[in-house]
Amino acid sequence: MEWEKVEWYAGYRGEEKPRAVVAAGQRIEVAEIIWQKRIKDRKSRRIREVFRCRLADGRQVTIEKRE
C-alpha cells in the first residue's frame, strides 16, 4: 500500500509514532501498533524506525521512518 502522507504523533519524550495515513485522498487512522523496531544501517549509520500497524479498516501495514 502506498500512501501520500503519514501523520505522526510526538509523545512527551519526543518519540514519534504513526497516528494516521493518507491514501488516495482518504485519511485512515492507525488503530494499533503491533510492534516497532529501531534499525541502524551499518554502512550509512542512519537510523530508521519500522512500525507494523493495524489500520482502522482492519488492514495491517508496515510504516517506515528514516532519520
Secondary structure, 3 states (H helix, E strand, C coil): CCCCEEEEEECCCCCEEEEEEEECCEEEEEEEEEEEEEEECCCCCCEEEEEEEEECCCCEEEEEEEC
